[in-house]
Amino acid sequence: MAALVYQMISSAALVSLGLYHMVATTRNHLRSPQAYFARPYHPFPLSSSSSPSNNHRLRFLQLYLVIAFLVVAIVHQIVISLDADPLLKGRSPVHYFTSLQSAASLFLFLLLTLALLSEWIPALLPLPNDLIFGLAAGLFYLQSFVFWGAATT
């Protein structure tokens, strides 16, 4: 039951983030269709009435939250991999391996999120948008194989 609640909360957060990005993309496209180009991340549009230092920090609140939750998820997967599997009545190399695979794929998502955050600092890591989209697609493909492998074992 706890796993179901955990999945529902994480799914609700990801769906709300996805809806925000879908609305932001649609709004940007409708605003100027000729000048539109796809962006992998849409920062929060904050007003200029507050101080600029607070605006800069709050603009990337989504990425900071995603980084924090990915770190929690990685630690969770590593702890689960060290725990005995109750269905098999003991430690299983298959359970350990699939949990570590999931933690590794989450770590790759963490690296992608850090790359997205560093994209807004031009001198740090200038990655083209197409490369970020390609890496994200590859990571989701890898994650689907990890889930498929966990479901078939």
C-alpha positions as CSV (number, residue, x, y, z in Angstrom):
1,M,0.0,0.0,0.0
2,A,2.9,2.4,0.8
3,A,4.3,1.7,-2.7
4,L,1.0,2.7,-4.3
5,V,0.9,6.0,-2.3
6,Y,4.5,6.6,-3.3
7,Q,3.7,6.0,-7.0
8,M,0.6,8.2,-6.9
9,I,2.4,11.2,-5.3
10,S,5.3,11.0,-7.8
11,S,3.0,10.6,-10.7
12,A,0.9,13.6,-9.7
13,A,4.0,15.7,-9.4
14,L,5.3,14.6,-12.8
15,V,1.8,15.0,-14.5
16,S,1.5,18.6,-13.1
17,L,5.0,19.5,-14.3
18,G,4.2,18.0,-17.7
19,L,1.0,20.0,-18.0
20,Y,2.8,23.2,-17.1
21,H,5.3,22.6,-19.9
22,M,2.6,21.7,-22.3
23,V,0.7,24.9,-21.6
24,A,3.9,27.0,-21.8
25,T,4.9,25.4,-25.1
26,T,1.4,26.0,-26.5
27,R,1.3,29.5,-25.3
28,N,4.8,30.3,-26.8
29,H,3.7,28.7,-30.1
30,L,0.4,30.7,-30.3
31,R,2.2,33.9,-29.3
32,S,4.5,33.9,-32.3
33,P,4.3,30.8,-34.6
34,Q,7.0,32.0,-37.0
35,A,9.6,32.6,-34.3
36,Y,8.8,29.5,-32.2
37,F,11.4,26.9,-31.4
38,A,11.2,24.0,-29.0
39,R,13.0,24.4,-25.7
40,P,13.6,21.5,-23.3
41,Y,12.8,23.7,-20.2
42,H,10.4,26.6,-19.6
43,P,11.4,28.6,-16.5
44,F,8.7,30.2,-14.4
45,P,7.9,33.7,-15.8
46,L,8.3,35.8,-12.7
47,S,7.5,39.5,-12.4
48,S,10.2,42.1,-12.4
49,S,8.8,43.9,-9.3
50,S,10.7,41.7,-6.8
51,S,14.4,41.8,-6.4
52,P,16.5,40.3,-9.3
53,S,18.4,37.9,-7.1
54,N,15.1,36.3,-5.9
55,N,13.8,36.1,-9.4
56,H,16.9,34.2,-10.6
57,R,16.6,31.7,-7.8
58,L,12.9,31.1,-8.1
59,R,13.0,30.9,-11.9
60,F,14.6,27.5,-11.6
61,L,12.5,26.2,-8.7
62,Q,11.3,23.3,-10.9
63,L,14.8,22.1,-11.6
64,Y,15.8,22.4,-8.0
65,L,12.8,20.4,-6.9
66,V,13.5,17.7,-9.6
67,I,17.1,17.5,-8.5
68,A,16.1,17.1,-4.8
69,F,13.4,14.5,-5.6
70,L,15.8,12.6,-7.9
71,V,18.4,12.4,-5.1
72,V,15.7,11.0,-2.8
73,A,14.6,8.5,-5.4
74,I,18.2,7.3,-6.0
75,V,18.8,6.9,-2.3
76,H,15.4,5.0,-2.0
77,Q,16.4,2.6,-4.8
78,I,19.8,2.0,-3.3
79,V,18.2,1.3,0.1
80,I,15.6,-1.0,-1.5
81,S,18.4,-2.9,-3.3
82,L,20.1,-3.6,0.0
83,D,17.0,-4.8,1.7
84,A,15.8,-8.4,1.4
85,D,13.0,-9.0,-1.1
86,P,10.0,-10.2,0.9
87,L,8.5,-12.2,-2.0
88,L,11.6,-14.3,-2.5
89,K,12.3,-14.8,1.3
90,G,15.9,-13.5,1.1
91,R,18.4,-11.7,-0.9
92,S,18.3,-12.2,-4.6
93,P,21.0,-11.1,-7.1
94,V,18.2,-10.4,-9.7
95,H,16.4,-8.0,-7.2
96,Y,19.7,-6.3,-6.3
97,F,20.6,-5.9,-10.0
98,T,17.2,-4.5,-11.1
99,S,17.2,-2.0,-8.2
100,L,20.7,-0.8,-9.0
101,Q,19.7,-0.5,-12.7
102,S,16.8,1.7,-11.7
103,A,19.1,3.8,-9.4
104,A,21.6,4.1,-12.3
105,S,18.9,5.3,-14.7
106,L,17.7,7.8,-12.2
107,F,21.3,9.0,-11.8
108,L,21.4,9.6,-15.5
109,F,18.2,11.7,-15.3
110,L,19.9,13.6,-12.5
111,L,22.8,14.3,-14.8
112,L,20.4,15.5,-17.5
113,T,18.7,17.8,-15.1
114,L,22.0,19.3,-14.0
115,A,22.8,19.8,-17.7
116,L,19.5,21.6,-18.2
117,L,20.3,23.8,-15.2
118,S,23.8,24.6,-16.4
119,E,22.4,25.4,-19.9
120,W,21.2,28.7,-18.4
121,I,24.8,29.6,-17.5
122,P,26.2,30.0,-21.0
123,A,29.8,29.5,-20.3
124,L,29.4,26.4,-18.2
125,L,28.0,23.8,-20.5
126,P,26.6,25.0,-23.9
127,L,24.6,22.0,-25.1
128,P,22.3,22.4,-28.1
129,N,18.6,21.8,-27.6
130,D,18.5,18.9,-30.0
131,L,21.2,17.1,-28.0
132,I,19.2,17.5,-24.8
133,F,16.0,16.2,-26.5
134,G,18.0,13.3,-27.9
135,L,19.5,12.5,-24.5
136,A,16.1,12.7,-22.8
137,A,14.5,10.4,-25.4
138,G,17.4,7.9,-24.9
139,L,17.0,8.0,-21.1
140,F,13.3,7.4,-21.3
141,Y,13.9,4.5,-23.7
142,L,16.5,3.1,-21.2
143,Q,14.1,3.6,-18.3
144,S,11.4,1.6,-20.2
145,F,13.8,-1.3,-20.6
146,V,14.7,-1.2,-16.9
147,F,11.0,-1.3,-16.0
148,W,10.4,-4.1,-18.6
149,G,13.3,-6.1,-17.1
150,A,12.0,-5.6,-13.6
151,A,8.5,-6.7,-14.6
152,T,9.6,-9.9,-16.3
153,T,11.9,-11.1,-13.5
